[in-house]
């Protein structure tokens, strides 16, 4: 497996699909195989990718932050996934989002609008942006269409913050990161010496260089801390997170969410609607179309990905900065499918 994965990723580097990658595959007992290939920055040949390279996780933020926090609030009884949001956020009364549930948001069936320029819509003041997000009209009636949108995680992040009085970064540490010793995981921008080990992402016209240690996502840069994106992390931290999903009862110190939330999330919650979804997780695509509901995944726009299979007792993660080259996701999709097949012996 190790040789095949290294060959796959080396070909991706040589084909300029991505500058470099860090990967790991493991089970409930820890890492079983891992590696790094390529360069941190293609223009700097003496800076290779390393196992401790820090990556902009992009939408994996939805899992390591929002999903973890909502799971904690669900397990302690603070949130009922089937109650309308207006029960928790009274200021939604009279707006479309009032009747939407957390279940709708977690399955991307809420009907909230797709990705949009929040700054252009609502300005730069955080309270105004949050108010705009919560008062936006729905595109569809809840429960009719599965449509991935960042606004689901943005809304759930706001909900979690309002219910706890904690900012999402503080809440994420309390619900998951501290217990799992994820000491290198944080919301960007990254500061201090850690900037040097960050994988650069896309070209920033305003500064005339690639973003490095600053979130690529415009919502994360605007809001500082939000549910859709903005977390930076390293392979070792994410390995600890994924290992916990397979063996929550073995953890020396348990996070706020546990087996009940994991089980609820890693099963289809969208009935006959397609594409199938769990709670933020989705069945993993592979070249042969298998893996399906046996292996669950979540992807990030920068080129990050994580997978977990309870039945196979295996997890995997792939961290890249493919966004350095392009926003086109299609070449990276093929790499992810092939990686999943190799990692899970599909």
C-alpha positions in Angstrom: 0.0 0.0 0.0 2.7 2.5 1.0 4.6 2.1 -2.3 1.4 2.4 -4.4 0.3 5.5 -2.6 3.7 7.1 -2.9 3.7 6.3 -6.7 0.2 7.8 -7.0 1.1 11.0 -5.3 4.5 11.3 -7.0 2.7 11.1 -10.4 0.3 13.8 -9.2 3.3 16.0 -8.3 5.0 15.4 -11.6 1.8 16.2 -13.5 1.4 19.5 -11.6 -1.9 18.4 -10.1 -0.5 19.4 -6.7 2.9 20.8 -5.4 3.2 18.1 -2.7 1.2 16.0 -0.2 1.3 14.5 3.3 -0.8 11.3 3.9 -1.5 8.8 6.6 -3.5 5.6 6.9 -4.3 4.0 10.2 -6.7 2.0 12.5 -7.9 2.4 16.1 -4.4 1.8 17.4 -2.7 4.5 15.4 -0.9 5.2 12.2 -0.1 2.2 10.1 1.5 3.9 7.1 2.4 7.5 6.2 4.5 9.6 3.9 5.2 13.0 2.4 6.2 13.9 -1.2 6.8 16.9 -3.4 7.6 20.4 -2.3 6.0 23.0 0.0 6.4 25.6 -2.8 7.3 24.5 -6.3 9.5 27.6 -6.7 11.7 26.7 -3.6 13.4 23.3 -4.4 15.0 23.0 -1.0 11.7 23.0 1.0 10.2 19.5 0.8 6.8 18.6 2.2 7.2 17.2 5.7 5.0 15.2 8.0 4.6 18.3 10.2 3.6 20.6 7.4 0.6 22.8 8.4 -2.3 22.9 5.9 -5.2 25.2 5.3 -8.0 22.6 5.9 -10.6 24.5 4.0 -14.0 22.6 4.4 -12.5 20.0 6.8 -13.2 22.9 9.2 -16.8 21.8 9.0 -15.8 18.4 10.5 -13.1 19.2 13.1 -14.9 22.3 14.4 -18.6 22.5 13.6 -19.5 18.8 13.5 -17.6 18.2 16.7 -19.3 21.1 18.5 -22.8 20.3 17.3 -22.2 16.7 18.3 -21.3 17.7 21.8 -24.3 19.9 22.1 -26.5 17.1 20.8 -25.1 14.5 23.2 -25.5 16.8 26.2 -29.1 17.6 25.3 -28.6 21.3 24.4 -29.7 20.8 20.8 -32.5 18.6 19.3 -31.7 18.2 15.6 -35.4 18.1 14.7 -36.5 21.3 16.4 -36.8 24.5 14.3 -33.9 26.9 14.7 -36.2 29.6 15.9 -36.6 27.7 19.1 -32.9 28.4 19.8 -32.6 31.7 17.9 -35.8 33.8 18.6 -34.6 36.6 16.3 -35.2 34.3 13.4 -38.9 34.7 13.9 -40.5 35.9 10.6 -37.5 34.8 8.4 -37.2 31.8 6.2 -34.6 30.1 8.3 -36.9 30.0 11.3 -38.4 26.6 10.3 -35.1 25.0 9.2 -33.6 22.4 11.6 -30.1 21.5 12.4 -30.8 18.2 10.7 -31.5 20.0 7.5 -28.3 21.9 7.8 -26.1 18.9 8.6 -27.5 17.0 5.6 -27.4 20.0 3.2 -31.1 19.8 2.6 -32.0 23.1 4.3 -32.5 25.0 1.0 -30.1 27.8 2.1 -28.5 29.8 -0.8 -25.2 28.6 -2.3 -21.8 30.2 -1.9 -21.9 33.9 -2.1 -19.6 37.0 -1.5 -20.6 37.8 2.1 -18.7 41.1 2.0 -20.6 42.3 -1.1 -23.9 41.2 0.3 -23.6 42.3 4.0 -20.5 44.5 4.5 -17.5 43.9 6.8 -19.0 44.2 10.3 -19.4 40.8 11.8 -22.8 41.4 13.4 -24.2 42.6 10.1 -22.8 39.6 8.2 -24.3 37.2 10.7 -27.6 39.0 10.6 -27.5 38.8 6.8 -26.8 35.1 6.8 -29.6 34.4 9.2 -32.2 36.5 7.4 -31.4 35.3 3.8 -34.3 33.9 1.8 -34.2 30.1 1.1 -33.6 28.8 -2.4 -35.7 25.7 -1.8 -38.1 24.4 0.7 -36.3 22.3 3.4 -36.0 18.6 2.8 -36.5 18.8 -1.0 -33.0 19.0 -2.5 -29.5 17.9 -1.4 -27.3 20.9 -2.2 -23.9 21.4 -0.6 -23.4 25.0 0.7 -21.0 26.7 3.0 -23.9 28.5 4.6 -25.0 25.4 6.4 -21.8 25.3 8.4 -21.8 29.1 8.8 -25.3 28.9 10.3 -24.5 26.0 12.6 -21.4 27.8 13.8 -23.4 30.9 14.7 -25.9 28.6 16.5 -23.2 26.9 18.5 -21.7 30.2 19.5 -25.0 31.7 20.6 -26.0 28.7 22.7 -22.7 28.5 24.5 -21.5 32.0 24.6 -18.1 30.8 23.3 -16.4 31.7 20.0 -16.1 28.8 17.7 -12.4 28.4 18.2 -12.7 28.3 21.9 -15.7 25.9 21.7 -13.8 23.6 19.3 -10.9 23.3 21.7 -13.3 22.6 24.6 -15.3 20.0 22.6 -12.6 18.1 20.8 -9.1 19.6 20.2 -7.8 19.8 23.8 -9.0 16.3 24.7 -7.4 14.8 21.6 -4.1 16.7 22.1 -4.5 18.5 18.7 -2.0 21.2 19.7 -1.2 22.4 16.2 -4.8 22.8 15.2 -6.1 26.4 15.1 -8.1 28.9 13.2 -6.0 31.1 10.9 -4.3 33.4 10.3 -1.4 31.4 11.6 1.2 33.5 13.4 4.8 33.3 14.6 7.2 30.6 13.5 4.4 28.3 12.3 3.9 30.4 9.2 7.1 28.9 7.8 5.8 25.4 7.9 2.4 26.3 6.2 1.8 25.0 2.7 1.0 28.0 0.5 -2.2 28.1 -1.4 -3.7 30.3 -4.1 -2.3 33.5 -5.6 -3.4 36.6 -3.8 -3.7 39.6 -6.2 -3.8 42.1 -3.3 -0.3 41.1 -2.0 1.3 39.7 -5.1 2.1 36.3 -3.6 0.6 33.0 -2.6 -1.4 32.9 0.6 0.7 31.3 3.3 -0.8 30.9 6.8 -3.8 33.0 5.9 -7.1 31.2 5.0 -7.9 31.0 1.3 -11.6 31.2 2.0 -13.0 34.8 1.8 -15.6 34.2 4.5 -12.9 33.0 6.9 -10.7 36.0 6.1 -13.7 38.3 6.6 -15.0 36.8 9.8 -11.8 35.6 11.4 -13.5 32.5 13.0 -16.4 30.9 11.2 -17.9 27.5 10.5 -17.2 27.1 6.8 -13.4 27.2 6.7 -10.3 28.7 8.2 -8.8 25.9 10.4 -5.1 25.0 9.9 -3.8 21.6 11.1 -1.2 18.9 10.7 -1.4 15.2 9.9 -0.7 14.0 13.4 -3.6 16.0 14.9 -6.0 14.8 12.2 -4.8 11.2 12.8 -5.7 11.5 16.4 -9.1 12.9 15.5 -9.8 10.1 13.0 -8.5 7.4 15.3 -10.9 8.5 18.0 -13.8 8.1 15.6 -13.0 4.4 15.4 -12.3 3.8 19.1 -14.0 6.5 21.2 -14.1 4.2 24.2 -10.3 3.8 24.2 -9.5 7.5 24.4 -7.7 8.5 27.7 -9.7 11.7 27.7 -13.0 11.8 25.8 -14.1 14.8 23.8 -17.6 16.2 24.2 -19.0 13.9 21.5 -18.9 10.2 21.5 -20.1 6.9 19.9 -23.7 7.9 19.6 -22.9 11.0 17.5 -20.4 9.1 15.4 -22.9 6.4 14.7 -25.7 8.9 13.8 -23.4 10.8 11.5 -22.0 7.8 9.5 -25.2 6.6 8.0 -27.4 7.9 5.2 -29.8 10.6 6.5 -31.2 11.8 3.2 -33.4 8.8 2.3 -34.0 8.5 -1.5 -32.6 12.0 -2.1 -29.3 12.1 -4.0 -26.4 12.6 -3.5 -26.7 10.6 -0.2 -25.5 12.4 2.9 -24.9 11.5 6.5 -24.4 14.4 9.0 -21.8 16.5 7.1 -20.1 13.2 6.1 -20.8 11.6 2.7 -20.2 8.2 1.1 -16.8 8.1 -0.4 -16.5 8.0 -4.2 -13.9 5.6 -5.8 -12.9 4.9 -9.4 -15.1 1.8 -9.4 -18.0 3.5 -7.7 -17.6 1.3 -4.6 -16.7 2.2 -1.0 -20.0 3.8 -0.8 -21.7 3.6 2.5 -18.9 1.5 3.9 -16.4 4.4 3.7 -17.3 8.0 4.6 -15.5 11.1 3.5 -15.2 14.8 3.7 -13.1 17.0 1.3 -11.6 20.5 1.4 -11.2 22.9 -1.5 -7.5 23.4 -0.9 -6.9 19.7 -1.6 -7.5 18.2 1.8 -9.5 15.0 2.5 -10.3 12.5 5.2 -12.0 9.1 5.2 -13.2 6.7 7.9 -14.8 3.3 7.8 -16.1 1.8 11.0 -16.7 -1.6 9.5 -13.2 -1.8 8.0 -11.7 -0.3 11.2 -9.6 2.1 9.1 -9.1 5.8 8.6 -7.1 7.8 6.1 -6.2 11.4 5.4 -4.6 13.2 2.5 -3.3 16.8 2.8 -2.3 18.8 -0.2 -2.1 22.4 -1.4 -3.4 21.7 -4.9 -5.0 25.2 -4.8 -1.5 26.6 -5.4 -2.0 25.7 -9.0 -5.7 26.0 -9.8 -9.3 26.1 -8.5 -10.2 23.3 -10.9 -11.1 20.3 -8.7 -11.4 17.6 -11.4 -7.8 16.4 -11.4 -7.8 16.2 -7.6 -11.0 14.2 -7.6 -9.3 11.5 -9.5 -6.4 11.4 -7.1 -8.7 11.2 -4.1 -10.7 8.3 -5.6 -7.5 6.4 -6.3 -6.1 7.2 -2.9 -9.3 5.9 -1.2 -9.2 2.7 -3.2 -5.6 2.0 -2.1 -6.0 3.1 1.5 -9.1 0.9 2.0 -8.2 -2.1 -0.3 -11.3 -1.5 -2.3 
